[in-house]
Amino acid sequence: MGLVKRIDFAANRTCAQLLAVVSLLLVTGCVTWIILPEHWASAKEAFPDKKSTNPPHEKQDAYVVAKFRAPYEDVYRAALVSASQALFNVTEENKREGYILAERITTTQGGQPVHYYYAIRIDEIHAKESHVTLAAKAQRMCKFIMGVGKDACTRVSELHWVDERLEIAEYPNPEGTKAEMNQLIVFIRNNLIAAGLQ
């Protein structure tokens, strides 16, 4: 009986010592956290050409589409102004090709940076009607230790089409990207109304 108690005590003591060592390693930084992504993309990398602004149909959270009864030139101008009003950082514009690239950086509730990349594509339907497609991709910083959480971390840190279900399930995000895209469309419409074009 005494031998069993001594073995239990020794096992508990060993577990406590092991836990203390692991805690000490975490506190002193001896355990290495892996931080992703290794590279933040740019809007140009996210959308290298006009064709790349077409998200897959099943990625409903990644795009917003709107039609405006206004000439291409006016809609393009309104979209460019609206991107600034929405606090997007416009990184490239190409009026001839009909697209505007922009970025926005925010942080999660946990303080981790999230980079959003937007492509605003304007297509002329006919002389007095234009079509706007706003598409979004994202990257998020995350970290994992010793392989724990690596798959989820990799999914959100790699450049991907915005997917609110992925964002909420894996790494909660207080920002509503779809809502922001809809807001940009409202800004475009309001700017066209202000110009007497709607």
Secondary structure, 3 states (H helix, E strand, C coil): CHHHHHHHHHHHHHHHHHHHHHHHHHHHCCCCEEEECCCCCCHHHHCCCHHHHCCCCCCHHHEEEEEECCCHHHHHHHHHHHHHHCCCEEEEEECCCCEEEEEEEEECCCCCEEEEEEEEEEEEEECCEEEEEEEEEEEECEEEECCECHHHHHHHHCCEECCHHHHHHHCCCCCCHHHHHHHHHHHHHHHHHHCCCC
